[in-house]
């Protein structure tokens, strides 16, 4: 599978994503500079964490209008796989590729620690090969409070678009483990079609046991497995 990792001014997790994809999972991967206007040959695009364009105005607001996003938006609309991590999640919401918005943490402090995530939908291209229902990953954000209208939240629930919720080690979704005040403990969602996903925790920082958890690798492995399965079924190829 051929991945592209976007590099915005202020990205700080781009090399982490590249390392996991190239050296841990042995996939083809290349960096995409924010001014790039071609996604030719790519099967998936990763928007990494960081502080794109210094997070001026609000998180993701400027990056949403970068030249590379003019290619990523139609790529996603054609069915291409897109994953946004932390700041990348914020950018996808700003671009209208995902519902809702990410707001300042309700406690107004930067949150940086390990959390547990309950997988709410195991039938997605981002979770289909997960070996267990609760994953362990780090977070590092000041604007991770996911918000959507009650109507949107109900629709997300009904359509299976909520992929991850903050939980305790036993998988219980309770308010006390919510690190940022996110609505319904939501940590990650996907679009209606299921090809675009965003999450606040960092799977690329938890993809090797030496980092304390390899759970994050399951997200990337699921993407790879879903891609290969789709190719076998119908000669699937993402239009570039």
C-alpha positions as CSV (number, residue, x, y, z in Angstrom):
1,X,0.0,0.0,0.0
2,X,1.3,3.5,-0.9
3,X,1.0,6.2,1.7
4,X,1.5,9.9,1.7
5,X,2.3,11.8,4.9
6,X,1.5,15.5,4.7
7,X,4.0,18.0,6.1
8,X,2.6,21.3,7.1
9,X,4.7,24.1,8.6
10,X,4.4,23.2,12.3
11,X,3.8,19.5,11.8
12,X,5.8,17.5,14.5
13,X,4.5,13.9,14.0
14,X,5.2,13.5,10.3
15,X,8.4,11.6,10.8
16,X,6.8,9.4,13.4
17,X,4.1,8.4,10.9
18,X,6.7,7.9,8.2
19,X,8.8,5.7,10.5
20,X,5.9,3.5,11.5
21,X,4.8,3.0,7.9
22,X,8.2,2.5,6.3
23,X,10.3,0.8,9.0
24,X,7.7,-1.0,11.2
25,X,5.1,-2.0,8.7
26,X,7.3,-2.0,5.6
27,X,5.0,0.0,3.4
28,X,5.7,2.5,0.6
29,X,5.5,6.0,1.9
30,X,6.5,9.5,0.9
31,X,6.2,13.0,2.4
32,X,3.7,15.5,0.9
33,X,4.8,19.1,1.3
34,X,1.9,21.4,2.1
35,X,2.3,23.1,-1.3
36,X,2.2,19.9,-3.3
37,X,-0.6,19.5,-5.8
38,X,-0.3,15.9,-6.8
39,X,-1.3,12.7,-5.0
40,X,-0.4,10.6,-8.0
41,X,0.2,6.9,-7.1
42,X,-1.1,7.1,-3.5
43,X,-3.6,4.8,-1.9
44,X,-3.9,6.6,1.4
45,X,-3.0,10.0,2.9
46,X,-2.1,10.7,6.6
47,X,-2.5,14.2,8.1
48,X,-0.2,14.1,11.1
49,X,-0.3,15.8,14.5
50,X,1.4,19.1,15.3
51,X,0.6,22.8,15.1
52,X,0.0,23.4,11.4
53,X,0.7,27.1,10.6
54,X,1.2,27.8,14.3
55,X,-2.5,27.0,15.0
56,X,-3.3,30.7,14.3
57,X,-6.9,31.7,14.2
58,X,-7.9,28.2,15.4
59,X,-6.6,24.7,15.1
60,X,-6.6,23.5,11.5
61,X,-8.3,26.7,10.1
62,X,-5.3,27.8,7.9
63,X,-4.2,24.3,6.9
64,X,-7.6,23.6,5.6
65,X,-6.8,26.1,2.8
66,X,-3.3,24.9,2.0
67,X,-2.6,23.8,-1.7
68,X,-2.3,20.1,-0.7
69,X,-5.8,20.1,0.8
70,X,-7.2,21.1,-2.6
71,X,-6.0,17.7,-3.7
72,X,-6.9,15.8,-0.6
73,X,-10.5,16.9,-0.5
74,X,-11.4,15.5,-4.0
75,X,-9.2,12.4,-3.3
76,X,-11.4,11.7,-0.2
77,X,-14.6,12.4,-2.2
78,X,-13.5,9.8,-4.8
79,X,-13.1,7.2,-2.0
80,X,-9.4,7.6,-1.2
81,X,-8.5,6.6,2.4
82,X,-7.6,9.6,4.6
83,X,-6.5,9.4,8.3
84,X,-6.2,12.6,10.4
85,X,-4.3,12.3,13.7
86,X,-4.7,15.0,16.4
87,X,-4.1,18.2,14.4
88,X,-4.9,16.2,11.3
89,X,-8.3,15.4,12.8
90,X,-8.9,19.1,13.5
91,X,-8.0,19.9,9.8
92,X,-10.4,17.3,8.5
93,X,-13.2,18.8,10.5
94,X,-12.3,22.3,9.3
95,X,-12.3,21.0,5.7
96,X,-15.8,19.5,6.1
97,X,-14.5,16.0,5.5
98,X,-15.6,15.0,9.0
99,X,-18.6,16.1,11.1
100,X,-18.2,18.2,14.3
101,X,-15.4,20.4,15.6
102,X,-12.5,20.2,18.0
103,X,-12.6,22.8,20.8
104,X,-10.4,23.8,23.6
105,X,-10.1,21.2,26.4
106,X,-12.8,22.0,29.0
107,X,-10.2,22.2,31.8
108,X,-8.2,24.7,29.7
109,X,-5.0,22.7,30.1
110,X,-2.8,20.8,27.7
111,X,-3.4,17.1,28.1
112,X,-0.5,14.7,27.6
113,X,-0.7,11.2,29.0
114,X,-1.8,7.7,28.0
115,X,-5.5,6.9,27.6
116,X,-7.6,3.8,26.8
117,X,-9.8,3.7,23.8
118,X,-12.9,1.5,23.3
119,X,-13.4,0.5,19.7
120,X,-17.1,1.1,19.0
121,X,-17.1,-0.2,15.4
122,X,-14.9,-3.2,14.4
123,X,-16.3,-3.2,10.9
124,X,-14.4,-0.3,9.4
125,X,-11.2,0.0,7.3
126,X,-9.5,1.5,10.3
127,X,-10.4,-1.1,12.9
128,X,-11.2,-4.3,11.0
129,X,-8.1,-6.3,12.1
130,X,-8.0,-5.0,15.7
131,X,-7.1,-7.9,18.0
132,X,-8.8,-6.5,21.1
133,X,-11.6,-4.1,21.9
134,X,-9.6,-1.7,24.1
135,X,-6.5,0.1,22.8
136,X,-3.9,2.0,24.7
137,X,-2.4,5.2,23.2
138,X,-1.0,8.6,24.2
139,X,-2.7,12.0,23.7
140,X,-1.0,15.4,23.4
141,X,-3.4,18.2,22.7
142,X,-4.9,21.4,24.0
143,X,-7.9,21.5,21.7
144,X,-9.2,17.9,21.7
145,X,-12.8,18.4,23.0
146,X,-15.0,17.0,20.3
147,X,-18.3,18.7,19.8
148,X,-21.3,18.1,17.5
149,X,-24.9,19.0,17.8
150,X,-27.2,16.5,19.5
151,X,-28.7,15.6,16.1
152,X,-25.3,15.0,14.6
153,X,-24.2,12.9,17.6
154,X,-27.4,10.8,17.3
155,X,-26.7,10.3,13.6
156,X,-23.1,9.3,14.2
157,X,-24.2,6.7,16.7
158,X,-26.9,5.3,14.4
159,X,-24.6,5.1,11.4
160,X,-21.7,3.5,13.3
161,X,-19.4,6.5,12.6
162,X,-18.1,6.8,16.2
163,X,-15.0,4.6,16.1
164,X,-13.3,5.4,19.4
165,X,-14.4,6.5,22.9
166,X,-12.3,7.3,25.9
167,X,-12.7,4.5,28.5
168,X,-10.9,2.9,31.4
169,X,-8.8,-0.2,31.2
170,X,-11.8,-2.4,31.5
171,X,-13.5,-0.7,28.5
172,X,-16.0,1.2,30.6
173,X,-16.9,4.6,29.0
174,X,-17.3,6.8,32.0
175,X,-17.0,10.6,32.5
176,X,-14.1,10.4,34.9
177,X,-11.7,9.1,32.1
178,X,-12.7,11.8,29.6
179,X,-9.4,13.8,29.2
180,X,-10.8,16.8,27.5
181,X,-14.6,17.1,27.9
182,X,-15.4,15.6,24.5
183,X,-19.1,14.9,23.9
184,X,-20.0,11.3,24.7
185,X,-16.3,10.6,25.4
186,X,-15.7,10.6,21.6
187,X,-12.0,10.2,20.6
188,X,-12.4,9.4,16.9
189,X,-15.0,9.4,14.2
190,X,-15.3,8.6,10.5
191,X,-17.4,10.0,7.7
192,X,-20.6,8.3,6.4
193,X,-18.9,6.5,3.6
194,X,-16.2,5.2,5.9
195,X,-13.0,6.2,4.0
196,X,-12.1,9.2,6.2
197,X,-11.3,9.0,9.9
198,X,-9.9,11.3,12.5
199,X,-8.8,10.7,16.1
200,X,-7.1,12.7,18.8
201,X,-4.8,10.0,20.3
202,X,-1.6,9.2,18.5
203,X,-1.4,5.6,17.0
204,X,2.0,6.4,15.5
205,X,3.4,7.0,19.0
206,X,2.2,3.6,20.2
207,X,3.1,1.3,17.3
208,X,6.1,-0.5,18.9
209,X,6.4,-2.3,22.2
210,X,9.5,-0.3,23.0
211,X,7.2,2.8,23.3
212,X,5.0,1.0,25.9
213,X,2.3,-0.1,23.6
214,X,2.0,-1.4,20.0
215,X,-1.8,-1.0,19.9
216,X,-1.6,2.0,17.5
217,X,-0.2,-0.3,14.8
218,X,-3.5,-2.0,14.5
219,X,-5.1,1.1,13.0
220,X,-2.5,1.2,10.2
221,X,-2.6,-2.6,9.8
222,X,-6.4,-2.4,9.4
223,X,-6.1,0.1,6.7
224,X,-3.6,-2.1,4.8
225,X,-5.8,-5.2,5.2
226,X,-9.0,-3.4,4.1
227,X,-7.1,-2.1,1.0
228,X,-5.9,-5.5,0.1
229,X,-9.3,-7.1,0.6
230,X,-10.9,-4.5,-1.6
231,X,-8.4,-5.1,-4.3
232,X,-9.1,-8.8,-4.3
233,X,-12.8,-8.3,-4.4
234,X,-13.1,-5.8,-7.3
235,X,-9.7,-4.8,-8.6
236,X,-10.0,-1.7,-6.2
237,X,-7.7,1.2,-7.1
238,X,-7.9,4.7,-5.6
239,X,-8.1,7.3,-8.4
240,X,-5.2,9.7,-8.2
